[in-house]
């Protein structure tokens, strides 16, 4: 289940993340170090790290100075400045910032821009596939007020709406463990409606169930993960992992290759939900 409590600061947006990644790419092409860039801006090198990792938004003045030392063409510089300014526009999470941590807020932003999603949840129905009643039954297990639960439910439903209505449509592939359909969440009616909802959704997206009979798998103790790909070649894929303790993002080539292998194993040993419940 998504951990929806934590820091309340404004989470980094996809645009902010892209600015940092592109500046990092230009820096590396210019054979400059983070220390070189920091010296040009008269700042500590940790500021460059925070900009490149998406934790801090690069201001137009910073971008112009970095463009000068990296040799970025004027047109590309203006594009980066435009992207930086767009990062200040309200995102999907802004109305829910008091109940949604930065990591989950960024995930919602990434989901809204992705072209392909591959996700795994072994124990619960993935949050993007949950009915309101199922989601409320899950949220009821948290020691929070009714108002906080209501906001978290609305945020979850908004994530669903944005992703499912994306144009062009996102290629979504989600594998659930059989346990997700066996755990009694809420009443029998809640579970029956939830399973019917999965079957209906499978007309639009690829939903599969990995049966208990398939045996152990490479991610048996790893928690929930989502891998996102983007249409812009300048924006690399990212993996979001989540457990009851923490969440993190991974983007290195080695990490992406590992998660592609894991998802391929899970997907290859799973059954389309319509066949599983038939």
N, C-alpha and C positions, 0 to 999 in steps of 0.2 A: 504494500500500500504506500502511496506517496506520503512522505513526511511533509506536512503542510504547516509546520510551525517553525519559527526561527527568527532570523534577523528581519527587520522591517524596512531596511533601507531600499532605495530604488535599485532594482536589479539591473545588471548590464543588458542592453538590448542587442539584437542581432546586428544592427548597424554599427554599434560600438565595437562589437567583436570583430566585424569585418574590417573596420578602420585599423584596428590593432594588427590583424593578420597581414593586411596589405603593406602596412608600414614595416612590419618585420621582414616581409619578402623583399621589399626595396632595400632595406638595410643590409640584408645578407647578400643581395646582388652587388651592392656597392662595397662589399667586403669591409663593412664597418662593425665594430662591436657595440654593445649597449653602453659601454663606458665612453666610446667616441661620441655617440649620440647625446649622452647625458652632458658631456663637456660642452657640446655646442649649445645646449639649452641652459647651461649653467644650473643643472639640477643633479640630484643624486641618481645613480644608475637604476635604483629601484623604481623610479617614475617611468623609465623606459620599459622596464619589465611589466609594470602594471598596465601601461598603454597597450603593449603588444599582446598581453594575455586577456585584454578586454575588461580589466578591472577598473581602469581609469579612462575617461574619454579624452582623446587628444583635441585640444582647442585649435581653432584655425591658425593662430600664431605659431603654435608648436608644429603644426603640419607644414606651414610654409618654411620654417627654419629647417625641419628635417628633410623636406623636399630639396632644399638647397644643398645640403651636404650629401644626400643620397643620389642627387642627379635625377630627380623625378621630373618628367616633362610637365609643362604648365597645365596642359589639359587634364592629366592624371591628378595633379595637385588639386585643381578645382573640383574634380570628382570626389576626391577624398574629403575636402572641406564640406561639400554638399552632403556627403554620407554622414559626416560628423554632426552636422546640424540636424539631420533627420533623426539622429539617435535621441534627440531631446524631445521628440514628439511622444505623446502618450501612447502606451502600448496596452496589450490585453490585460496585463497584471496591475495597472495603475490603480484601478478601483478596488483592488483587493490587497494592496500592499501591506496593510496592517495584519493580515492573516497568512500571507504567502511569503516564504523565504526567497532570497535572491536566486538560489540555484533552481528552484521550481519555476520562478518567474521567467528566467532565461529559457528554460525548457519550453515553456508555452510559446515564447517568441520564436524559438527555433522550429517548433512544430508548425507554426503558421507559415513558415517560409520554405519548408523542406519539399523535396520532390519524391523522396522515398523514405519510408519508415519501416524498420524491422524491430519488433519488440518481443520480449519474453516476460511472462509472469507465471511462476509455477504454482502459486497458492491461491491467488485471488483473480477475479476478472479484472483485466487491465482497466485503469481509470477512464480511458477514452472510449471504452465499450460498456460502461456501467449505466444501468437505468437509474433514474433519480432515487427510487426506493432502495435499490441495492446500495448506492453510494451513501444514502442516509444511514442505513444499517451499519455500514463500515465506520462512518464518522461518529456514530453513537458510541463506539468503543473508546473514543478519545475523551479525556477529562477536560472538556471545554464547554463553554456556554452555548446555548441554543443559537445565539446571534452569530457566534464564530462559526458554528457548524453550517448555518445557513449561507454565510458568505463563502465558505469553502465549497459547498455544494454548487453555488452559482458560478464560482470560478471554474470548477470541473466541467460543468455543462457548457460554459463559454468556450473552453478549450475544445470540447467536442464539436461545437458548432463551427468554430473557425476552421478546424482541420478538415471536417467533412465537407465544407462548402468551398474549399480552396479551388481556384481556377488558374491553371489547369489542375486537375485532380491529382492528389498525392497517391503514389503507389504504396498502399499500406498492407503489411504482412505481420500479423500478430499470432504468436503461438502461446497457448495457455497450457499449464499442466492439468491433468485430469482432476487434481485436487480442487481446482478452481470451480469445478462443477459439482463437487461432492461436499464441500464444506457447507453447512447450513448457515447461510447469511440471511438474517431476518426470518420471515415466515416461509412456509412452503410456496405460498403464492408469489412472494418476492423472487424466490429462486426459479420458479416456473416462468414467470414473466422475463426474468433475466436471460434464461436460456433461449426463450422464444426470440428475444431481442437480438441475441448473437446470431441466430439462424437468419433473421431478417437482414441484419447488417452484412452477412456473408454474401448477399447478392451484390454488394458494392465493393467490399474489401475482402482480403484473404485471411480468414480466421481459422486456425487449426488447433486441435487438441492433441497433446502428447500423452498417450495412455500410460497407466502404471505398468502395463505389460512390456513397454519399450525398455524398461530397466533404467539403470543409472546413466547419467549423461555428464558432459564436461562442466556443466554449470550447476551441479546439484546443490551446492551450498553457497552459491554466489549472489542470491537475491534477484532483484528485478533489473533489466537493462533495456535501453532503447538506443538503436543506432539510426542516425539521420543523415541522409545525403541531400545535397542542394543542387539546384540547376546551374548556379554560378560556379564556374570552374575555379574562381579565385576564393571560394568559400569551401574549405575542405570538410569532409565528413566528420562527425563527432559521435562519441558513445557516451551516454548518460547512464550511470549505474547508481543503484539505490538499495540501501538496506535499512534496518530499523535504527542503525547508529548514525549513518551519514550518507552523503551522496557526493558524486564527483563526476567531472567531465574528462574524457580522454580523447586525444587527437593524433597521437604519433602513428606512423605507418605500422609499427610492430603491434601496437594495441588494436588498431583497426583490423589488421589481418587476423589477429587472434579472435576478435569478436565475430568477424565474418565466418570464421571456421566454426565457432561455437553455434552461431545461429543456423548455419547450414546443417549441422548435426541435429539440432532441435527440430528444424523445419522438415528435414528429410525423414524423421521418425515420427512425424505427427500426422493426424488424420483431419481432413476438412470437417468443420463442426457439424455440417448437415449429415455427413455419413456417421459421425460419432454418436449423435443423439437419435439417429433413426431407429 
